Amino acid sequence: MLKICCQVKYRKNAVLAVENLLTASPEFFKGKSDLQVREWADESIQSMRKFWGNENIASATLHLDESTPHIHLYAIPLIEGKLNCREFLGGRKKLSDMQSHYANSMKKFDLERGVLGSRATHKTMKDLSTAAQVETPKLKVKKYTVLTKHESKLFGADEVETKEIKIPSLASAKAVLAQAKSVPLLRAKNKNLSDHIVVKDKLIRKLKSEAELSFMRATPLVDIAEKFGFIQDEKDKSVWVRDTLKVSINEPKFYDFKTGKGGGGAIDFVMYAEDTDFKNAVQLLSFEISPECAMRSVAQRQVRKCAQIIENPKPKVCRPVAVPFYKPDLFKWLNEVRAIPIPIIQNWWNKGLVYASSWNDGWQAIWKQSDNAYLRENPNTGFKGWVAGSNVEPLFIRDKNKRPAIVESHIDAMSLQALNPHLTPCIAARCF
């Protein structure tokens, strides 16, 4: 818009741009999928392109942050190289024609135009609440004079005009009084209902947002990687590359060995790949993948995974070879970095429950949980994970009264044992 305006001479009071709000009644969007909403948005923008001219549309943004979807569209009123907003919107008739133009393009969605030429004005919730309340009727009491028998004789019966005066009955007066007393109660009840509706709407939006985040997080990382331009390595299928980024994906986690960054889930992956924060990552994902697509992607991923398990049974675990040369490095790291006492380290070492093995140009710590499960951790990069093929079993820590408690890792078991020497680590029904 700034570029166009700089090229065109215009008056100081000229209208540079016009904001258009495109929406429909909330009932129209109930039950609509994201695809149907986007079809409505595309048709709405196309309608405005025809009205303003394709080259005059500066921007159009679909907003889904409120309960009713709507579009903010900015148009430049440019005609034959000059700004002329009056030509588009000058007068009541042209404004009405614009609404009719938009309504005609919305007929394919069974949407109807508002009443043509209506004099209706916007009413707030406060106005509607006030109108719904019962107004207390006012009693009109006529003044009259009661003449005594002597006064009637004095003035004469013909000179006195007699009128029939109706006085409200006691029952009707009580009914009016009851209605008047009920007005404050109705006001309070209406306010409570309005507050309740607001709270419910906020809760629904929160639950909807949490559900969408859950679908996003559950989307397979390989699908997200493809969406954001990553290419799978031909030699190592678990590695994905884009420009200078090289990441290893092991659903649902990923790790970049070069930068030492990693995480779990689609949102963390987008934050890493696009170098952005949580809010922008969620917005990027919402543009790339809808909740319905995420559900289909997750289901397809699970079907492929089951097929792979049937065709390729889980391989047997390959036990990492112990390298005694790295024993001093292992003891030093566990003692100084992990704060595990030397006697506990030595006890685990003697039982073959912890040792060191080679890893690239260095070493890694290995914890033996069973003959078919080995946990590894690289002290330099902080990478931690199970050796391929490990059959993971529950890890417990048990006190002298044989009361068990589940722990997350071997380091937790060693730390608890350092704090409470009487504790004994266990695997399922076996104890170390």
N, C-alpha and C positions, 0 to 999 in steps of 0.2 A: 504494500500500500504506500509506504514512504517513497519507494522508487518511482511509482506512477505519479504521485503528487509532486515530486520534485521536477518531473518532466512537464507538468501542466501548470499553467498560470491559473490562479484561483483567488477569489475574493477572501478577505480576512474572515468574513462570516459564512463562508461556504461550508457545506456539509461534506466532510472528507470521506465518511463511511457510515453505513447504516447497519445496525445490529438486528438480526432477525432471530426470533425464538420459534422453533418448530417443534411441536409436540402434539399429543392427543390426550383424550381422557384416560385416567389411570386404568379403567376397566378394559380398555383396548389391549393393554400390555400384559394383563394377567394370563398366565399360562403360555406366553409366547417364549420360544427358544431364542438363543442369541442370534441364530441365523435369520429367524423371522424379523427380529428387531433391526438387524443390519440391512435386510431387504427394504424395510420401511425407511430407514435412514438414507439409503442410496436413492430411492425414489424421491424422497423429500428434497435432497440436495439437487437432483436432476431437475426437479420442478423449478427451483430457485435459479438454476443456471439459465433456464429458458426465459424466466421473467427478467432477471437482471442482465443477462448476457454472460456467456461462459468466461470471457476475459475479465469481467468485472468482479468475480468472486475472489475475495482475498483469502478467506479461510473458512472452514466448516469443521466443527468438532462435535462428536457425539459424546454426551455426558451420561454416565451410568452410575454416578456417585449418589443419586437420590432415588427415591422409590419409583418415580416416573421418568423413564428415559426422555431426553430432549436434546436438541441440537442448537448450538450457538453458531450462526452464520453471519459473516461480515461481508458486505458488498459495497463496492465503490460506485456511486451514481455518475458514471462517466458516459457521455454521449457525444460522439464526433469530436473527441479530444477535449471536451469541456465538462466540468463538474456541474451537474444540473439535477439536483434531487427533486425539484418541483415537478420535473417531467415524469418521474416515477411515482411519487407519493403526494403530489399537490392536490389537496382537496379530499373531501369525504368519499367521493365516488371512486377515485383512483385507489384509495386504501381498501374500499370494499371490493373493487375488481381484483386487487392482489389476493385478498382472502378467497375469492371465488376461484381464481386461477389455481391456488394451492389445493382447495377442496376438490376440484375436478380431477387433479392428479392423484388424490387419495381415494377415489371411488373404488379402485381395484382392491382396496383393503376393507371395503364396506364401511368407510368412515363418512359421516355426513357433515355438511357445513352448518354452522350456527345460523340462527334465524336472521334472514337478510333484512337489514334496516332496523334491527332490534335496538331499543333504547335502554336495555338492561345495563346495569353498572355492577362492578365487582363488589361483593359483600364479604366482609371478614367473618370469622367464626363468632366474634363478639356480637356483630349485628344479627346473625342468624339465631344466636342463643337468646338475644333480647326479644326478637320477633316471636320466638316460640313460647315465650312466657305468657301467662294469662294476665291480661290487664284488668285491674280492679275497676268495675263500673262505678260511676259517680251517681249518687242519688240526688235528683233535683227536687227540692222541697219548695213549694209555692207558699208565699206569705198570704195569710188570710186573717180576717177580723171576726171575732165571735161577738155578736150583739146580744145584749141581755133583752129580756121581755120589755122592760121599760124603754130601752133605746130603740127597739123596733117600732114601738108605738109612737115614739117621739119623731123619728124620721119618716115613718110610714112604710108599710110593707112594699109598696111599689117602687120606692126610691132605693131599696137595697137590692143589688144584683147577686143572686145566688148562683154559685158554681159548685160543681161536683169535684171534690179533691180526693184523689186516690193516694192512700198512704200504704207503703209496702208492708206486707205481712211479716210477722216475726220469723217465720221459716225462711223466707227469701232473704231477709237481712242476715240471718245466721249463715246461710249459704255463701253470701257475698263476703262475709267476714272470714269464713274458712278459706275461701279462695285467696283472699289477701294475705292470710298467714302462710299459705303454702308457697307463695312466690319465692321467698328466700330459700326455702328447702329445695325448690326446683333449680334455682340458680346454683346452689352448692352441689346438687346431684349432677347437673350438666358439666360443671367444672371438674368434678371427679371423673366423669366419663371421658372428658377430653384429655385429662392427664393420663388416664389409663390407656387410651388409644395411642398417645404419643409414646408411652413406655413400650407398648406392644410393638409398634412400628420400629423403634430402635432395636428391640430384641430380635425381630425378624431380620432386619438388615445385618445385625451382628452375626446371627446364625448363618445367613446366606453367605456372608463374607468368609466365615470360618470354613464353611463347606467348600467354597471355591478354592481357598488356600490348601485344604486337604487334597483336593483333586490335583492341584498344581504340584504339590510336593510328591504325590504318588506317580506322576508322569515319569516313565522310564527316561533315564538320562541320555541314552543313545538317540531317542527321538528329539529331545531338546537340543542335543549337540548338532544334529542334522539341520534343525530349524535355524540355528545360529551360525551356520557356515562351517562347522567342523567336518573333516574328512577322516574316515576310518583308515588306519594304517594297514597296508596289504599284508605285512609280515606278522604283526601283532594286532589281532582283532580287538584287544582291550584298549589300545592306544588310539586317541583321536587328536588330529592336528589342525590348527588354523593359524596361519601366519607364524608368529614366534611362539605361540602357545602349544604345548604338548602335554596332554593330560591322560592319565590312566583311569578308566571307568570300570568299577566293579560294583554293579548295582547293589544298594542305592547310593554308594559312595564314589568319590572321585579324588584323585591326588595328582598334583604336579610336582614331580621329583626335582625339577630345576629350581622352582621358586619356593618349594616346601609348603605350598598352599593346598588345602583340600577341604572337603566338607561332605555333607549328605543331603540329597534331595535336589529337586529342580531349581528352587529359588536360590539356594547357595551356589549352584552351578552358574546361573545367570549373573549373580553378583560377582563371581570370579571372572567369567568370560568377558563381561562388559565393563568391569571395574566400576560398579555402581553400588548404591545402597539398597536396602531392603524394599523401600517404597517403589523406587524406579524399577527394580527387578520384577516385582509383582505386576506393575503396569505393563512392562514389556511382555511378560508371559501372557497376560490377558489379551494382548493384541495378537500374539502368535498362536495361542491355543485356547479354545473355549472349554468349559467344564464337560460338555458332551464329548468333545474330541479327546479330552484327557481320560474319561471313563473308557472309551473305546480303545485308546492306546494302552491303558493298563490291562484291560481284558485280553487284548491281542498279545501283549507281552507275556502274560501268564500262560496263555495257550502255547506260545512258542517255547516257553521255559519248560512246560510239562512235556512237550514233544521231545525236547533235547534230553530231558532226564530219562525218558523211555528209550530213546535211541542210543544215548551215551551215558551209561551208568556212572555213578560217582567214582572217580579214580581213587586208588588206595593212597593213603598219605605217604609222602616221601620224607622220611625222618631226616632232619638237618644233622649233618655230621659235626660232632663236637671237635673243637680245636683248643686243646689245653693251653696253647701259646697265649690266648687272649684271656686266660683266667685272671691275671692281675688287673687288667682293664675292666673286666666285669665286676670284680669285687670292689674296685675303687668307685665305679659308677653307682653301684647299688648302695654303697656306704655313704658316699659324699653327696651324691645328687638325690638319691631316693631315701636317704637317712635310715637304711636298714642296718641293724647291728651285725657285726662280723660273725658272731656265733650262729645266728639264724641263717645267714648266707651260707656258711660252711655246712650247716646241717642239711639244707636243701641241696647243696652241691654234692655232698656225700651220698645222698639218696638218688642222685641223678635227676632231680626235679628242676634244676636250673643249670645251664651251661652256656658257652659261647660258641658260635659258628661263624664261618666266613660270609661276608656280604659285600659284593662288588670289590672295592679296594680296601674295605675295612672289616668290621665285625658286627654281629647282632646278638642280642640276648635271646635265648630260647628257654621257654618254660614247658616242661612236659606235664600235660594234664592226664594223659593216658597213653597207651601204646598207639592209639589212633588219633591223637589230638595234640598239636604243638602250637603254642602261641609265640610269636616273634615280635621284637621291638627293636628299632634302630635308634641307638642313643644320639646319633648325629642329626638325623632328620626328624625324629619323633614319630616316624611311621610305626603303627601297631596293627597287627592283623593275624589271622589264623593261617597256618601253612595250608596250601591247597590240599584238599582231600580230608581235612581233619573232621572227625566225628565228635562234635562238641557235646560235652555232658555237663550237667550242673556242677558248679563248684561251691562247696560249703565250707564254713568255718565252725568248729564245734567246741564247746567248752567242756569242763571236767564233768558236768552233769549230763553230757551228751545231747545238749540242746543245740540244734543246727540253725544256721543263718546263712542265706545265700549272699555271696560277694560277687562283684562285677569282674574282677581280674585277679591274677596271681599276685600282682603288686599290692592290691588291697589285702589279700590274705597275709602276705609277709608283714605289711604295716600293722595290721591288727594283732598279729602274733608278737610283734615288737612291743606293742602297748600292753598286751595281755599274754605273757609267756605260757599260761596254762591252756591256751587255745590250740586246737589241732585242725589243720586243713583236711578236707575230705572231698572225694570225687564220688558222687552218687552214694553207694553204700560202702565204699572203701575209704580208708583213712591213710594219710601219708605216714 
